[in-house]
Amino acid sequence: RSHILWFGLLASHMPGVLVTLEQRLPKDSEEMLLHLYAVERALEILTPKAALKKNDPAVHDWLNLLRLSQNAIAPILNLPSQHEMARKARLQWQLIRVLQMFIEHIVSKYDGMEAYAKRLETYLISDPDFRKCSTIDKIKKHLNTMDSELRKKFKDKPKKLASILRSSQAFFTEVISTLCFGATEPPEEQLIQMLISTVFTEKHAVESELLGTRDFNYREIASDQIPTIRSFLLQLLLEHNTELVKDHLGDYFRRSQQALATVNAADRDLYLLYTQCFEDSLYKKFTTEHFQDKLSSATAMLQEAHSAFQVSSYSQGDALLYVLEGVAKARYGLSVVAVLLNELVSEDSEGTDSQPLHGIIAQQLLQVAKALCTDEGINHIDIIGDSDSTGPIVYLLKLLVRDYGTHCLQRVSETHQWTLPPELVHVYETEQTKDPFLLYGQPYSRLRQCVTAAAIGKFFKQLSETVEALPPQDVPLLLLALYENITLSQASPARTRQVQSDVLDEMGKVFAESKILSRELKWMSRALLANEQGGPLAQQTVTPRQSLLQQTLGAVVVHTAAVLLCRQGVDLLRPLINMLLNPAALVNTYLPTMPEDPLPEAQQALRGRFYECPRGHPYLVTECGNPTQQYKCPVCGSQIGGNHVLEHDNRIARRDDLTQTGHCLGQANSCSSVPSPERSLSPVVCCILRALMHSALLWASCNYQTVVEGLLGLVKPRLHQAELPEVFLAPPGEGFEVARAGNREEHG
């Protein structure tokens, strides 16, 4: 089936392969050879018959045909086959591909370079097998000869010469990464050894002299002033022959007489690079495993890492390599531990009564992780690559905070206190680390302390004086302090940690009698004190059973509402403020991140004529625009097209723009879980904007009955009043999660 599939694709891209196919096919063959004979003919068509020059239309046509056909030729040649035709076709395809790369990088950019393409073909035509060291030697010889000639020719044009040399290096790099390592079989061992020696070079012939590293290139030059190494080459080598690379690196490290803590910057970069490449190979190896199997793999990795960290000296080559692999294994294993810990606390928060998550395998992993993170003898090891904060326990803490937030860390530390470094235990017991709004600095910290003092010590007069003296820019911080210290106290199952009702009444009087707070801000403070900020929406009410995600989303909604209510004079925020207080004003406004009607833009960009099926689904007839064939609508299955006459129930497509104003995402559960860009907005930016919009709309729908009619008019299709809060609840979560994922991707 796969043979026929790829043959059909190749024939559709290159119909010329069918012309002589019948004469080529043997009549008594027992093996399926149709696809190989088609490739044989395709390669004859693609082999250049004359020199291809810059600005020659034939070059453009040849490259386009090659790019189109390689999507079928490459899969056919990667199919398992020991037939002699397959072997010859693979070598011929390699030759055509290397010519393609040379023309793309050099001939198509610079005049007078076609002779070098012909010379390259002559060098390689006898044996273009790029898994062999001899073939790569020919490439290097050709490029070095070309360099020498060009240096003489362009000695008075240094910029042009430098540009050509960069293109030559890019060509050589693509040959190595695509042709040497892109085949189904790995390169021969001699070639891998040669590539490793290309990366490393001795500064002097003296055995005791420290080795250096250099840029990966085809020129036999001395090491650079700033030694570097190409990570892509090391990754490829590790994937194809890990043991050979480890032997060579071990020899490199043995010849370095310095310990890990005193190496120079270049060697430190090499250590970090090797660790990251090895860690990357672990992720690739285990990425398709079931999570239960990942737990077992992570347990083994952490055990091996713990043993590696107990090596007494890091200065010997093999020992240092062992430690670096241990660092990579620890990083991978702790990433699985972080996922498991988040699942455990999420399960607890949702109040499930099932057996412990993942059973005994999970408990074994946590025991091994605890032993690693509490071993004081190894927590000075630089597992992060950041000399200011090192060790497995710090790495795990950063994973938890980066990927799941401080609320997750708070709950994890309550049941697994070993996840906190000893120096943070006392600080964390004061509950300072769980508050995400501490990033606002001293102004927020002072207000937080004041609110806490009023709740615990009943210092209501001090609270009143602080409120009345607040500068306008700090009023949102007061509301955030109320939410974090008063509202979220309801999340604790212990009654003793919840603020007493008489204290809440007295604090309510302070805010109600304030002379600086507006009516909306007084109402918001009362709702936060009474834990009524969710109105009829139970998911926004803080309870001991509330999940971490719901708590985090609640903080986002409160944060958005507090800022918008306190910044009503800022024009930049006017659309969001209207969503909160006057949504009726936006009924005829195009809101950001809402889907647009793509048909008018498509009609302008595509050649042909658009029609619609009986149910209104658009389709395109190219060229002259008159239908000459009949098909089924891919959406509804209706008959579309026609035999030179349009089907009687089809019609010419509309040309007007049907992009809707207002909120037109539909029900929350109908929104796609996969983020997509809108117009020029990236998926992450789109999700952040949508989260802010829905936070404002959610607060309005839960708390302001006077704007309900405006909200009903804003949302399309129109909903019942009881459906309003729910329609805004899911998208903010989606936006928050995607934005956080995008942030992790950007900052690693």
Secondary structure as the mmCIF struct_conf table of DSSP 4:
data_model
#
loop_
_struct_conf.conf_type_id
_struct_conf.id
_struct_conf.beg_label_comp_id
_struct_conf.beg_label_asym_id
_struct_conf.beg_label_seq_id
_struct_conf.end_label_comp_id
_struct_conf.end_label_asym_id
_struct_conf.end_label_seq_id
HELX_RH_AL_P HELX_RH_AL_P1 SER A 2 HIS A 13
HELX_RH_3T_P HELX_RH_3T_P1 PRO A 15 LEU A 18
TURN_TY1_P TURN_TY1_P1 VAL A 19 THR A 20
HELX_RH_AL_P HELX_RH_AL_P2 LEU A 21 ARG A 24
BEND BEND1 LEU A 25 LEU A 25
BEND BEND2 LYS A 27 ASP A 28
BEND BEND3 GLU A 31 GLU A 31
HELX_RH_AL_P HELX_RH_AL_P3 LEU A 34 LEU A 46
BEND BEND4 THR A 47 THR A 47
BEND BEND5 LYS A 49 ALA A 50
TURN_TY1_P TURN_TY1_P2 LYS A 54 ASN A 55
HELX_RH_AL_P HELX_RH_AL_P4 PRO A 57 ASN A 78
BEND BEND6 LEU A 79 LEU A 79
HELX_RH_AL_P HELX_RH_AL_P5 GLU A 84 PHE A 102
HELX_RH_PI_P HELX_RH_PI_P1 ILE A 103 VAL A 107
TURN_TY1_P TURN_TY1_P3 SER A 108 LYS A 109
BEND BEND7 TYR A 110 TYR A 110
TURN_TY1_P TURN_TY1_P4 ASP A 111 GLY A 112
HELX_RH_AL_P HELX_RH_AL_P6 GLU A 114 LEU A 124
TURN_TY1_P TURN_TY1_P5 ILE A 125 SER A 126
TURN_TY1_P TURN_TY1_P6 PHE A 130 ARG A 131
BEND BEND8 LYS A 132 LYS A 132
HELX_RH_AL_P HELX_RH_AL_P7 CYS A 133 LYS A 153
TURN_TY1_P TURN_TY1_P7 PHE A 154 ASP A 156
HELX_RH_AL_P HELX_RH_AL_P8 PRO A 158 GLU A 174
HELX_RH_PI_P HELX_RH_PI_P2 VAL A 175 CYS A 180
BEND BEND9 PHE A 181 GLU A 185
HELX_LH_PP_P HELX_LH_PP_P1 PRO A 186 GLU A 188
HELX_RH_AL_P HELX_RH_AL_P9 GLU A 189 VAL A 199
STRN STRN1 PHE A 200 THR A 201
BEND BEND10 LYS A 203 ALA A 205
TURN_TY1_P TURN_TY1_P8 GLU A 207 SER A 208
BEND BEND11 GLU A 209 GLU A 209
HELX_LH_PP_P HELX_LH_PP_P2 LEU A 210 LEU A 211
STRN STRN2 GLY A 212 THR A 213
BEND BEND12 TYR A 218 ARG A 219
HELX_LH_PP_P HELX_LH_PP_P3 ALA A 222 ASP A 224
BEND BEND13 GLN A 225 ILE A 226
HELX_RH_AL_P HELX_RH_AL_P10 SER A 231 HIS A 240
HELX_RH_AL_P HELX_RH_AL_P11 THR A 242 ARG A 254
TURN_TY1_P TURN_TY1_P9 ARG A 255 ARG A 255
BEND BEND14 GLN A 258 GLN A 258
HELX_RH_3T_P HELX_RH_3T_P2 LEU A 260 THR A 262
HELX_RH_AL_P HELX_RH_AL_P12 ALA A 265 PHE A 286
TURN_TY1_P TURN_TY1_P10 THR A 287 THR A 288
BEND BEND15 GLU A 289 GLU A 289
HELX_RH_AL_P HELX_RH_AL_P13 PHE A 291 PHE A 309
TURN_TY1_P TURN_TY1_P11 GLN A 310 GLN A 310
BEND BEND16 SER A 312 SER A 312
BEND BEND17 TYR A 314 TYR A 314
BEND BEND18 GLN A 316 GLN A 316
HELX_RH_AL_P HELX_RH_AL_P14 GLY A 317 SER A 349
TURN_TY1_P TURN_TY1_P12 GLU A 350 GLY A 351
BEND BEND19 SER A 354 GLN A 355
HELX_LH_PP_P HELX_LH_PP_P4 PRO A 356 PRO A 356
TURN_TY1_P TURN_TY1_P13 LEU A 357 HIS A 358
HELX_RH_AL_P HELX_RH_AL_P15 GLY A 359 CYS A 373
TURN_TY1_P TURN_TY1_P14 THR A 374 THR A 374
TURN_TY1_P TURN_TY1_P15 GLU A 376 HIS A 380
BEND BEND20 ILE A 381 ILE A 381
BEND BEND21 ILE A 383 GLY A 385
TURN_TY1_P TURN_TY1_P16 SER A 387 ASP A 388
BEND BEND22 SER A 389 SER A 389
BEND BEND23 GLY A 391 GLY A 391
HELX_RH_AL_P HELX_RH_AL_P16 PRO A 392 TYR A 404
HELX_RH_AL_P HELX_RH_AL_P17 THR A 406 THR A 415
HELX_RH_3T_P HELX_RH_3T_P3 GLN A 417 THR A 419
BEND BEND24 LEU A 420 LEU A 420
HELX_RH_AL_P HELX_RH_AL_P18 PRO A 422 GLU A 429
TURN_TY1_P TURN_TY1_P17 THR A 430 GLU A 431
TURN_TY1_P TURN_TY1_P18 THR A 433 LYS A 434
HELX_RH_3T_P HELX_RH_3T_P4 PRO A 436 TYR A 440
HELX_RH_AL_P HELX_RH_AL_P19 GLN A 442 GLY A 457
HELX_RH_AL_P HELX_RH_AL_P20 PHE A 460 GLU A 468
TURN_TY1_P TURN_TY1_P19 ALA A 469 ALA A 469
HELX_RH_3T_P HELX_RH_3T_P5 PRO A 472 ASP A 474
HELX_RH_AL_P HELX_RH_AL_P21 VAL A 475 ASN A 485
TURN_TY1_P TURN_TY1_P20 ILE A 486 ILE A 486
HELX_RH_3T_P HELX_RH_3T_P6 THR A 487 ALA A 491
BEND BEND25 PRO A 493 PRO A 493
HELX_RH_3T_P HELX_RH_3T_P7 ARG A 495 ARG A 497
BEND BEND26 GLN A 498 GLN A 498
HELX_LH_PP_P HELX_LH_PP_P5 VAL A 499 GLN A 500
HELX_RH_AL_P HELX_RH_AL_P22 SER A 501 ALA A 512
TURN_TY1_P TURN_TY1_P21 GLU A 513 GLU A 513
BEND BEND27 LYS A 515 LEU A 517
HELX_RH_AL_P HELX_RH_AL_P23 ARG A 519 LEU A 529
TURN_TY1_P TURN_TY1_P22 ALA A 530 ASN A 531
TURN_TY1_P TURN_TY1_P23 GLN A 533 PRO A 536
HELX_RH_3T_P HELX_RH_3T_P8 ALA A 538 GLN A 540
BEND BEND28 THR A 541 THR A 541
TURN_TY1_P TURN_TY1_P24 PRO A 544 ARG A 545
HELX_RH_AL_P HELX_RH_AL_P24 LEU A 548 CYS A 566
TURN_TY1_P TURN_TY1_P25 GLN A 568 GLY A 569
HELX_RH_3T_P HELX_RH_3T_P9 ASP A 571 LEU A 573
HELX_RH_AL_P HELX_RH_AL_P25 ARG A 574 LEU A 581
HELX_RH_3T_P HELX_RH_3T_P10 PRO A 583 LEU A 586
TURN_TY1_P TURN_TY1_P26 VAL A 587 ASN A 588
BEND BEND29 THR A 589 THR A 589
STRN STRN3 TYR A 590 TYR A 590
HELX_LH_PP_P HELX_LH_PP_P6 LEU A 591 LEU A 591
TURN_TY1_P TURN_TY1_P27 PRO A 592 THR A 593
HELX_RH_AL_P HELX_RH_AL_P26 LEU A 599 ALA A 605
BEND BEND30 LEU A 606 GLY A 608
STRN STRN4 ARG A 609 GLU A 612
TURN_TY1_P TURN_TY1_P28 PRO A 614 ARG A 615
BEND BEND31 GLY A 616 GLY A 616
STRN STRN5 PRO A 618 VAL A 621
TURN_TY1_P TURN_TY1_P29 GLU A 623 CYS A 624
BEND BEND32 GLY A 625 GLY A 625
BEND BEND33 GLN A 629 GLN A 629
STRN STRN6 GLN A 630 LYS A 632
TURN_TY1_P TURN_TY1_P30 PRO A 634 CYS A 636
STRN STRN7 GLN A 639 GLY A 641
STRN STRN8 GLY A 642 GLY A 642
BEND BEND34 ASN A 643 VAL A 645
STRN STRN9 LEU A 646 LEU A 646
TURN_TY1_P TURN_TY1_P31 HIS A 648 ASP A 649
STRN STRN10 ARG A 651 ILE A 652
HELX_LH_PP_P HELX_LH_PP_P7 ALA A 653 ARG A 654
BEND BEND35 ASP A 656 ASP A 656
HELX_LH_PP_P HELX_LH_PP_P8 THR A 659 THR A 661
STRN STRN11 GLY A 662 HIS A 663
HELX_RH_3T_P HELX_RH_3T_P11 ALA A 668 SER A 670
BEND BEND36 CYS A 671 CYS A 671
BEND BEND37 SER A 673 VAL A 674
STRN STRN12 GLU A 678 GLU A 678
TURN_TY1_P TURN_TY1_P32 ARG A 679 SER A 680
STRN STRN13 LEU A 681 LEU A 681
HELX_RH_AL_P HELX_RH_AL_P27 PRO A 683 ASN A 703
HELX_RH_3T_P HELX_RH_3T_P12 GLN A 705 VAL A 707
HELX_RH_AL_P HELX_RH_AL_P28 VAL A 708 LEU A 714
STRN STRN14 VAL A 715 VAL A 715
BEND BEND38 LYS A 716 PRO A 717
HELX_RH_3T_P HELX_RH_3T_P13 GLN A 721 GLU A 723
HELX_RH_AL_P HELX_RH_AL_P29 LEU A 724 HIS A 747
#
